[in-house]
Amino acid sequence: MELEFDWINPPFDLKKTFLPREVQESFEDPFSLRLAPDASAFGGQARYFCLGKTLEGKGVLSIYRTNGKFARVICARPFSEEETHFYERKKEQNL
């Protein structure tokens, strides 16, 4: 099942980070990693993380919430150096 995205009044400036289509592409990346936080501070808020790449190869870290059908992206930013390494390592493990 494919997620639909809620882009109405996002809580961050899309012009300074990524276009909505780029964020959506990162979720569609076949090697994307979707993670649930293990820290109790995040667990009660039902926030999740997605590390994926756009079609142009840009690394995107998104924090989002979902009800299983709709996703609301709370924050999206470029990968840090450590996140790039983590993503590439997990990608290699899955090949």
C-alpha positions as CSV (number, residue, x, y, z in Angstrom):
1,M,0.0,0.0,0.0
2,E,1.3,3.4,-0.9
3,L,1.1,6.3,1.5
4,E,-0.6,9.5,0.6
5,F,1.0,12.7,1.8
6,D,-0.6,15.6,3.6
7,W,1.1,18.8,2.4
8,I,-1.4,21.3,3.8
9,N,0.5,23.9,5.9
10,P,3.6,21.8,6.6
11,P,5.4,22.8,9.8
12,F,8.6,23.6,7.9
13,D,9.6,25.7,4.9
14,L,9.5,23.5,1.8
15,K,11.4,26.1,-0.2
16,K,14.4,25.8,2.1
17,T,14.6,22.0,2.2
18,F,13.1,19.7,-0.4
19,L,10.2,19.9,-2.8
20,P,7.3,17.7,-1.8
21,R,7.9,15.4,-4.8
22,E,11.5,14.9,-3.6
23,V,10.4,13.9,-0.1
24,Q,7.9,11.5,-1.6
25,E,10.6,10.1,-3.9
26,S,12.7,9.3,-0.8
27,F,9.9,7.3,0.7
28,E,9.6,5.4,-2.6
29,D,13.3,4.6,-2.7
30,P,13.6,0.8,-2.8
31,F,16.4,1.0,-0.2
32,S,14.7,3.5,2.1
33,L,14.8,2.8,5.8
34,R,11.8,3.4,7.9
35,L,12.5,3.4,11.6
36,A,10.5,3.7,14.7
37,P,12.3,5.4,17.6
38,D,13.3,3.3,20.5
39,A,13.4,6.2,22.9
40,S,10.4,6.5,25.1
41,A,10.4,10.3,24.6
42,F,9.5,9.7,21.0
43,G,7.4,6.6,21.3
44,G,4.4,8.3,22.9
45,Q,4.3,10.8,20.1
46,A,4.1,8.2,17.2
47,R,6.8,9.8,15.1
48,Y,8.8,7.8,12.6
49,F,12.0,8.3,10.6
50,C,12.6,7.7,6.9
51,L,16.0,7.7,5.3
52,G,15.8,7.6,1.5
53,K,17.1,9.1,-1.6
54,T,15.5,11.1,-4.4
55,L,15.7,10.1,-8.0
56,E,18.6,12.5,-8.3
57,G,20.4,10.8,-5.4
58,K,19.9,13.4,-2.7
59,G,19.7,11.9,0.8
60,V,16.6,12.9,2.7
61,L,15.9,12.3,6.4
62,S,12.2,12.8,7.1
63,I,10.4,12.8,10.5
64,Y,6.8,12.0,10.0
65,R,3.6,10.6,11.6
66,T,1.1,8.3,9.9
67,N,-2.1,6.5,10.4
68,G,-1.1,3.9,7.9
69,K,-2.7,5.5,5.0
70,F,-1.7,9.2,5.2
71,A,1.7,10.6,6.2
72,R,2.3,14.0,7.5
73,V,6.0,15.0,7.2
74,I,7.0,17.1,10.2
75,C,10.6,17.8,9.1
76,A,12.8,16.9,6.1
77,R,16.5,17.7,5.8
78,P,19.6,16.4,3.9
79,F,21.5,13.4,5.3
80,S,24.3,14.1,7.7
81,E,27.6,12.3,7.0
82,E,26.8,9.6,9.5
83,E,23.3,9.1,8.1
84,T,24.8,8.7,4.6
85,H,27.2,6.1,5.9
86,F,24.4,4.3,7.8
87,Y,22.1,4.3,4.7
88,E,24.9,3.0,2.4
89,R,25.9,0.3,4.8
90,K,22.2,-0.9,5.2
91,K,21.8,-0.8,1.4
92,E,24.9,-3.0,0.9
93,Q,23.6,-5.5,3.4
94,N,20.3,-5.8,1.5
95,L,21.9,-6.4,-1.9
